[in-house]
Amino acid sequence: MTESAWQKSTYSEEGSACVYLAATPAGTILLRESDEPKTILSTGPHQLCALIAALRPEHSAATTTRT
């Protein structure tokens, strides 16, 4: 297996709790946290975009005000 080129997420604040991402040649996105670097999650780009969109504050505020 080739070494992945991990990049720190721009959403991670300075400090020890950081999220890192890497893309594989097959298009899979890998995610890991600095506290558990050997635990790696994999997802697709569309699924990751949907997760980020759902976690954005403006999306959360819109969903919590629905009746």
MOTA-V702523 format. One record per backbone hydrogen bond with DSSP energy under -0.5 kcal/mol. NH is the residue of the N-H (numbers start at 1). CO is the residue of the C=O. E is the energy in kcal/mol with one decimal. If there is no record, write none. Layout:
BEGIN
NH/CO/E, NH/CO/E
END
This chain:
BEGIN
6/4/-1.2, 7/21/-2.7, 9/19/-3.2, 12/9/-1.2, 18/16/-1.3, 20/32/-3.1, 21/7/-2.8, 22/30/-1.9, 24/28/-2.6, 27/24/-1.9, 29/43/-3.3, 30/22/-3.5, 31/41/-2.6, 32/20/-2.0, 33/36/-0.6, 34/18/-2.6, 36/33/-0.9, 37/34/-0.6, 39/36/-1.7, 40/38/-0.8, 41/31/-2.7, 43/29/-2.4, 48/44/-2.2, 49/45/-2.2, 50/46/-2.0, 51/47/-2.1, 52/48/-2.6, 53/49/-2.5, 54/50/-2.1, 55/51/-1.6, 56/52/-1.0, 59/56/-0.6, 60/56/-2.2, 61/57/-2.5, 62/58/-1.3, 63/59/-1.9, 64/60/-1.8, 65/61/-0.9, 66/63/-0.5
END
